[in-house]
């Protein structure tokens, strides 16, 4: 009999294959390299990384399946869970850092947890979000529209909640700004009822399938835009913010590092190159200055 | 009457002036720019930043003096302190990221805290450490020798403890390596006895005075070494590790961000440019490969 976890893991592998194929086709030049790793405490990971591509300066599509007796703190501190109950976690993460500063970075993650002896406690989580260095309303609208259409297949109220969670989650308090224009973010998805698991699984499957149509049209729209040193410098500074978020706040990063996953795979989300400079203030009226206002959360579908 | 805190703040300003002068002289081209800031909750900061220098790609010497009613969590979680007792904190931080990959980065910090109504609880803290991209035993030895000579003026057992604390503090568990070759690190320095405060103050003063002789001879020794793209790439990767440490682990960064200090001043320690690449393995026998072994903590004075 196929277990739930086997079913989810197979879904993650299928999605990895599809995403790698689509991203390689979009890049047109570079290929993903596979790197398998084993977790000493139990589990495996299958990272696929593209570096130095024509379109993507760095991209990763990682799948992992880890388990153990000690539930990582990143989980226990958020639910009334016995730390010694044992856990199983599998997920797919993808992050793309394009070379062209006019093309936004993209991140998505879908994950599945089981906790406890009989694994009676389970939930799905996931999300997708867009991080531009330069703001285009039509890009944000396209992303949110695609994600909302997917969410509506699960529950007509779901998008609004997941959109709000995303804005709240991808927020840097010390910068008083969101990481990007958001998207969706959800955790602890555990629908009640006899078909609860199937409903959640079906949604995650459709969510994975929506990533390519949500992101690649935006890449194709922007990738031919000419850029120079000024745009590149701005992109590197914005990537610094991206690194700040991931290293200070991101729960997935924390879970990965705490559960002693593969450090390189966990940190593949970090940008290939990032910079920090003191107190940079964009020129008044410039595209760069416009970004701060652009990143303020709003209803993108009616914007 | 001069209060203890006034005395420490004056010391920090004097040290800032001296460090800025010495670093500018060493750089030979660029100057530090001053940036004053105010903390909404109470306090001020005086950052001085040099960017794009001939020797230093980025350098900062910051002084701050902050106070408030709510003791920041970065302090309370480490001592039995009433969170509402009120606090005063002043300190000097300096970080130098040289341009030439053969020149190590350097960081030092000295700080003073008072907690409670009558400020009866006080302590000093501080440290200094060296982060090379390429290992030279004589550099590590020079740093440790200079710091030990300073520590010995306080207590003959002090260096050994502070050296060990430094190795333990500047450690990245997910990389299983130290940030650099260490130095000294101490916290909660509160000598007993009627002259306890003066003894601690005197040590901190001598510690601040030892920073230039501890670091600049190393800079002058290495700064003429020719480097190319290979060394630069390696330096950028190592700086990625530096950013990881500061954003994930550093308590000073956490304190600064939590106490709502000036974000740009707190993050001036981050490198001007840093990179991440998947699973880089240095060529066997290369200088780059040697670094991992070089970073393993040891007694540098007899090495």
Interface residues (C-beta under 8 A of the other chain):
Chain A: X33 X35 X47 X49 X51 X58 X60 X173 X174 X175 X236 X240 X243 X244 X247 X248 X257 X260 X263 X264 X266 X267 X268 X270 X271 X272 X273 X274 X275 X276 X277 X278 X279
Chain B: X33 X35 X47 X49 X51 X58 X60 X173 X174 X175 X236 X240 X243 X244 X247 X248 X257 X260 X263 X264 X266 X267 X268 X270 X271 X272 X273 X274 X275 X276 X277 X278 X279
